Amino acid sequence: MYKVLNRINDPQDLKQLNNEELNILCAEIRDFLIEKVTKSGGHLASNLGIVELTVALHLVYNMPKDKLVWDVGHQSYVHKILTGRKEKFDTLRKYKGLSGFPKTSESEYDSFNTGHSSTSVSAALGMARARDLLNDDYNVAAVFGDGAMTGGMIYEALNDVGHNKTSIVYILNDNEMSISKNVGALSKYLRNLRHKKSYHHSKEVIEHTLEKVPVVGESIKHGLKHIKNTIKLSVIPSTFFDDLGIEYLGPVDGHNIVDLTSVLTLAKDMKKPVIVHVITQKGRGYKPAESNPQNFHGIPGAEAKKEVKAKYKDYSGCAGETLVKLADKNERIVAITAAMTSGVGLIDFYKKYPKRFFDVGIAEQHAVTFAAGLAISGVVPVFAVYSSFLQRSYDQILHDVCLQNLHVVFLVDRAGVVGADGETHHGVHDISFLSDMPGMTILSPSSFSQLERMIDYAINEHKGPIAVRYPRGNSEYIGKEDCIGDEMEIINPDGNNVIITSGRMVNTAVKSAVMLKKDGINIKIVKLNKIYPVPKALYEHVKDAQSIITLEDNTISGGMGMIIGAELEQRGVHTKFKICAFPDEPIIHGSIRELDKHYGLDAEGIAKEIKELKNA
């Protein structure tokens, strides 16, 4: 089926192809991606846009000796295809299959694990500096998007590389998108650069011509150097990157193999900091993705496209709709996102209240301190963010929000394991680091209706920092219609063996209790609506239990179980006790159901743990 692609087993095979065959290869890779990703799910639009650039990088560089870092990494599918993994592509993002991101344990061609934005410039610089320290001779390059440039970490790295003149090549893949349309002053700046067609070609010609001007005597030489620089600046205005000491080449057509290989070769041979500005089209070659790249950034697999019949499609939708309803009644409510308007369900809020909506770009640190500034000035800021991305703003939550006890509301989306995106995206640390913050309150709904009430409470009744954490998807426990005033709920109060749990894990606890009842074991379930601070009344309900298990979708260290276990010890409650949570190690990828089973956190696994603990 694939005339050229079938001949590619590693990057060296590319170097045997002529230009016509390379163009055929790019078309076949797009067909391959569309066929595979629409079945398995994954990041389609970004990979369709980077086909020619990836091929050109493997033509110019000698990997794996040369090192290539992919920012975020969700656009590394073409790289995986070209580096001997196309035969395994049906396993992409599946349990025990290929990762959707670069993974050093998966291939020697993956030089650095990535999953979050704006990290590649720093990582690649570290690799280049290590090369120089160890007197090695490989090349280092990094690919990052224009969306990544809304993250402050990139500027810290660019400031460093421009100052020290390390030999490194950065490729700015400019498609005007991250997940949503890019925002901010930088986006406008790059838009202006896009209009400077053939910049790198004219720059080469002018500099080459000026170098031929003859020089006589030292004084004339210095004077002529000044004149040359003046001429260059008048013909080729300096860019932001040039001003930092980084050579700028571009903009280059990111879908022209000949131009790409030419400019990348030039950049590599310069042996100094270079940034290559490449213009690509997200979703290229697939009309639905070209016309709506946002919807095709990450797509579900065929099995996940079944229609969901529920009050809301998912918790994100519930949170977004609830926020709009509350904003209708309270004009002090504002919403903040870090380039995730659609992902966290805020599109309707943005449309209805554009002046009260702030997309700060991929800048979670800024988002939190910005929220602190709003809060201290009398506004009620609500920052909706994925759990794994909130990790990036630990210091700002502590220093700027919690130490001042400011009323900032954190809607922590995708808390717990998230499935196929894997270890860099699982939200299994938020209980641990948020409970370490002075004055923080953490709520955990187990149904849409409870999430609605918790958000209302967090905004209109609570004072101080507060987080509402909720899972990916639409898994609900439909039980008692409890209000947030009930910090916890007791299910089956007559049980003498206890499961303490919250959120999406309540369903698992209920299922395991049903299984155990058949064996004559009665289970009391304590459903915590407030995870932290742990309600004091909890300890009265469990002090006489024969055994206690805590069940949570967080890691063991610092989680709900450790907090409760320490308090039980302090109170002199010495019953049999076990923490059931995800281990303190990178969590693999797979469906949420598969991951629960893999780590023994499904109903069968919990029932087994209770039996073993009871009989210990």
Secondary structure, 3 states (H helix, E strand, C coil): CCCCHHHCCCHHHHHHCCHHHHHHHHHHHHHHHHHHHHHHCECCHHHHCCHHHHHHHHHHCCCCCCEEEECCCCCCHHHHHHHHHHHHHHHCCCCCCCCCCCCCCCCCCCCCCCCCCCCHHHHHHHHHHHHHHCCCCCCEEEEEECHHHHCHHHHHHHHHHHHHCCCEEEEEEECCECCCECCCHHHHHHHHHHCCCCHHHHHHHHHHHHHCCCCCCHHHHHHHHHHHHHHHHHHCCCCHHHHCCCEEEEEEECCCHHHHHHHHHHHHHHCCEEEEEEECCCCCCCHHHHHCCCCCCCECCHHHHCCCCCCCCCHHHHHHHHHHHHHHHCCCEEEEECCCCCCCCCHHHHHHCHHHEEECCCCHHHHHHHHHHHHHCCCEEEEEEEHHHHHHHHHHHHHHHHCCCCCCEEEEECCECCCCCCCCCCECCHHHHHCCCCCCEEECCCCHHHHHHHHHHHHHCCCCCEEEECCCCCCCCCCCCCCCCCCEEEECCCCCEEEEECCCHHHHHHHHHHHHHCCCCCEEEEEECEEECCCCHHHHHHCCCCEEEEEEEEECCCCHHHHHHHHHHHCCCCCEEEEEEECCCCCCCCCHHHHHHHCCCCHHHHHHHHHHHHHC
